[in-house]
Amino acid sequence: MLLAIDIGNSHTVIGLFKNDLLIGQWRFKSDRDVTADELAIHLHGLFSLIDLDPKEITGISLASVVPTLQAAWIASCRKYLSANLESPLMAVSAENITESIQIITDHPEEVGADRLVNSIAGWQKYRCNLVIIDFGTAITFDCVSARCEYLGGAILPGIAIALDALSSRTAQLPRIDVSVGPEKVIGTSTVQAMKSGILHGYGALVDGMTHKIRQEMGCAVEELKVIATGGMAHLIAPYAHSIEELEPTLTLEGLHFIHSRQQKND
C-alpha cells in the first residue's frame, strides 16, 4: 500500500493507494512547527480510525513546498514506517524525475515539486499540450507540451490570500464566504460586490491567462487542454469557461505514478 503525501503551504493532503486505486484521502493543516513524533501520532490515529495496520504501508511518495515540514515528514516516516517499505521513501524534486518529464525552464531546481508532480500526472492522463491550474495558497499555471516538456508558467496570489487582504487592509470590507456565488456580476451590496470580484474576477483572469498562454504556445483551441486542481478549483471552475476538467486528486495520482516508475527502475 502506498502512502502519498502532498505538503502545501496551508494544508497537507495524504492519500492511500491499494492495488493502484486511491482508497482514501485526508487533509491536515500544515503546521510548520509540528515535530516528527507529533506527525506519527496524527498518522497512527488516522490509521486506527480506518483499521489500517501501519505494516501495510510498503511505499511512501512525497512532494513538498515547505522545507521544514518536508524534513519533519521524512523523519517521521523513516522512524515509524520504514520497516516494511519495498523501495526507499521518495521526496520528489527536479533532480529525481528526469525520466518522467523534461524541464526546460531557466532554473529547473526552482520549480515546486507539486507543480512537477501535477504536470507529470496531467500528461500521463491526457498526453497533449496542457495548462494545469492549481488553486492553492497560490494559484499556479503550469504549461506542458505534447512532448512532455515542462515549459514554465505563472504564479499569482490565491483566493484565500485575496480575501484576507481585502478584509484586513480595508476599513469597511468584511470577511465573506464565497462558497455561495454572487447573484450577478454587478453586485448591489458590499458582500455581493466582493463575491463578484473574487469569483467572476478570478474566472476572467483564468480565461485571459489561458488565452495568452495558448497564443504563446502556438496552439489552436482544440490543441490545448486546460485542467484545474487544488482545494479552491471547484469554486472558480463555474466562472472560468476555459477550464475543461476538474482533477481534485491530480497531485496524489502523480505521486502514485512516480512511485510506480521508481519501483520498476529499482
C-alpha positions in Angstrom: 0.0 0.0 0.0 1.3 3.4 -1.0 1.2 6.5 1.3 1.2 9.6 -0.9 1.9 12.9 0.9 1.3 16.3 -0.7 2.7 19.1 1.6 1.3 22.5 0.8 1.7 25.9 2.5 -1.8 25.8 4.0 -2.8 22.1 4.0 -1.2 18.7 3.7 -3.1 16.1 1.8 -2.4 12.4 2.2 -3.7 9.6 0.1 -3.7 5.8 0.4 -3.4 3.7 -2.7 -4.1 0.0 -2.7 -3.6 -2.1 -5.9 -3.3 1.2 -7.9 -6.6 2.6 -6.6 -6.9 5.6 -4.3 -8.9 4.2 -1.4 -8.8 7.3 0.8 -7.5 10.8 1.2 -7.3 13.2 4.2 -6.4 16.8 4.7 -4.4 18.3 7.5 -3.5 21.8 8.4 0.2 22.4 7.5 1.8 23.3 10.8 5.4 24.4 10.3 6.2 23.8 14.0 5.0 20.2 14.1 7.5 17.5 15.1 8.2 14.1 13.6 6.7 12.4 16.6 3.5 14.5 16.5 3.1 13.6 12.8 3.4 10.0 13.8 0.6 10.4 16.4 -1.6 12.0 13.8 -1.0 9.3 11.2 -1.4 6.4 13.6 -4.6 7.9 14.9 -5.9 8.1 11.4 -4.8 4.5 10.7 -6.6 3.3 13.8 -9.8 5.0 12.6 -9.8 3.1 9.4 -8.4 -0.2 10.9 -5.2 0.0 9.0 -2.1 -1.7 10.2 0.9 0.6 9.6 2.8 -2.5 8.5 0.6 -2.5 5.4 2.4 0.7 4.2 5.0 -0.6 1.7 5.8 2.7 -0.2 5.9 6.4 0.5 6.0 9.2 -2.1 6.2 12.8 -1.0 6.0 16.3 -2.6 6.5 19.4 -0.6 6.8 23.2 -1.0 7.6 23.6 2.8 11.2 22.6 3.5 10.8 22.4 7.3 7.6 20.3 7.0 9.3 18.0 4.5 12.1 17.3 6.9 9.6 16.5 9.7 7.5 14.2 7.5 10.6 12.4 6.2 12.0 11.9 9.7 8.6 10.7 11.0 8.2 8.2 8.1 11.7 6.9 8.5 11.3 6.4 12.2 7.9 4.8 12.3 7.0 3.5 8.8 10.3 2.4 7.2 10.4 -1.3 8.4 8.1 -2.6 5.6 9.0 -0.3 2.7 9.7 -2.1 -0.6 11.6 0.9 -2.0 13.2 4.0 -0.4 11.0 6.9 0.5 11.0 9.3 -2.4 10.8 13.1 -2.0 10.1 14.5 -5.5 12.5 17.1 -6.8 13.6 18.3 -10.3 16.7 16.1 -10.0 14.9 12.8 -9.5 12.0 12.9 -12.0 14.0 13.5 -15.2 12.7 10.2 -16.7 9.1 11.3 -16.3 9.3 14.9 -17.7 11.8 17.2 -19.3 12.2 20.5 -17.5 13.2 23.3 -19.9 13.0 26.3 -17.6 15.9 28.6 -16.9 16.3 27.2 -13.3 14.7 23.7 -13.0 15.7 23.5 -9.4 13.4 26.4 -8.6 10.2 24.6 -9.8 8.0 23.5 -7.0 7.7 19.7 -6.5 3.9 19.9 -6.6 4.0 21.7 -10.0 6.2 19.0 -11.4 4.0 16.2 -10.0 0.9 17.8 -11.4 2.5 18.2 -14.8 3.6 14.6 -14.9 0.1 13.3 -13.8 -1.7 15.6 -16.3 0.5 14.5 -19.2 0.2 10.8 -18.3 -3.6 11.2 -18.3 -4.1 13.3 -21.4 -0.8 13.2 -23.4 -1.3 16.5 -25.1 -0.5 20.2 -24.7 -1.7 21.2 -21.3 -2.3 24.1 -19.0 -2.7 22.9 -15.4 -4.1 25.4 -12.9 -3.6 24.6 -9.3 -5.8 26.7 -6.9 -4.0 26.5 -3.6 -2.5 29.2 -1.3 -1.0 30.5 -4.5 -2.6 29.9 -7.9 -0.1 28.4 -10.4 -0.4 27.9 -14.2 1.8 25.1 -15.4 2.4 24.6 -19.1 3.3 21.2 -20.6 3.9 20.4 -24.2 2.6 17.4 -26.1 6.2 16.1 -25.9 6.0 16.0 -22.1 8.2 19.1 -21.6 7.6 21.4 -18.6 7.7 24.8 -20.2 7.1 27.0 -17.1 4.1 29.0 -16.1 2.7 31.8 -13.9 2.2 32.3 -10.2 -0.3 34.7 -8.5 -1.9 35.1 -5.1 -4.6 32.6 -4.2 -8.2 33.3 -3.4 -7.8 33.0 0.4 -4.9 35.5 0.3 -7.0 37.9 -1.7 -9.9 37.6 0.7 -7.7 38.1 3.7 -6.1 41.1 2.1 -9.5 42.7 1.3 -10.7 42.4 4.9 -7.5 43.1 6.7 -6.3 46.1 4.6 -9.6 47.9 4.3 -11.7 49.6 6.9 -15.2 48.6 5.8 -14.9 45.4 3.9 -16.0 42.3 5.9 -14.8 38.7 5.7 -17.0 36.8 3.4 -17.9 33.2 2.4 -17.6 32.6 -1.3 -18.9 29.1 -1.2 -22.2 30.6 -2.4 -21.7 32.7 -5.5 -23.0 36.2 -6.4 -26.4 36.7 -7.8 -25.0 38.7 -10.7 -21.8 40.3 -11.9 -22.9 43.8 -10.8 -23.2 43.5 -7.0 -25.9 45.6 -5.3 -24.4 45.2 -1.8 -20.9 45.1 -0.5 -20.9 41.4 0.1 -22.3 40.7 -3.4 -19.8 43.0 -5.0 -16.9 41.3 -3.2 -18.2 37.8 -4.2 -18.5 39.0 -7.8 -15.0 40.4 -7.7 -13.4 37.2 -6.4 -15.4 34.6 -8.4 -16.1 36.4 -11.7 -12.8 38.3 -11.4 -10.7 35.2 -10.9 -12.7 33.4 -13.6 -12.0 36.2 -16.1 -8.3 36.1 -15.0 -8.1 32.4 -15.7 -9.7 32.8 -19.1 -7.5 35.7 -20.0 -4.3 34.0 -18.9 -5.3 30.8 -20.7 -5.8 32.8 -23.9 -2.4 34.4 -23.7 -0.7 31.1 -22.9 -2.4 29.4 -25.8 -1.1 32.1 -28.1 2.4 31.9 -26.7 2.4 28.1 -27.0 1.2 28.4 -30.6 -1.8 26.1 -30.0 -5.2 26.1 -31.6 -8.1 25.9 -29.2 -8.6 22.1 -29.8 -4.8 21.5 -29.4 -4.6 22.7 -25.7 -6.4 21.1 -22.8 -7.0 23.2 -19.6 -7.4 21.3 -16.3 -7.8 22.5 -12.8 -6.9 21.1 -9.4 -6.4 22.3 -5.8 -8.8 23.0 -2.9 -10.4 26.1 -4.5 -10.7 24.8 -8.0 -14.4 23.9 -7.7 -15.2 27.4 -6.7 -13.7 29.1 -9.7 -14.4 26.5 -12.4 -18.1 27.6 -12.9 -16.8 31.1 -13.7 -13.9 30.2 -16.0 -15.1 29.0 -19.4 -11.6 27.8 -20.4 -11.4 25.1 -17.7 -12.3 21.8 -19.2 -11.7 19.3 -16.5 -11.5 19.3 -12.7 -8.9 16.9 -11.3 -9.1 17.1 -7.5 -6.7 14.1 -6.9 -4.2 15.1 -9.6 -1.2 15.5 -7.2 -1.8 12.3 -5.4 -2.1 10.5 -8.7 1.2 12.0 -9.8 2.9 10.8 -6.7 1.5 7.3 -7.3 2.8 7.3 -10.9 6.2 8.4 -9.9 6.4 5.8 -7.2 5.4 3.1 -9.6 8.1 4.1 -12.1 10.6 4.2 -9.3 9.7 0.6 -8.3 10.1 -0.6 -11.9 13.6 1.0 -12.1 14.8 -0.4 -8.8 
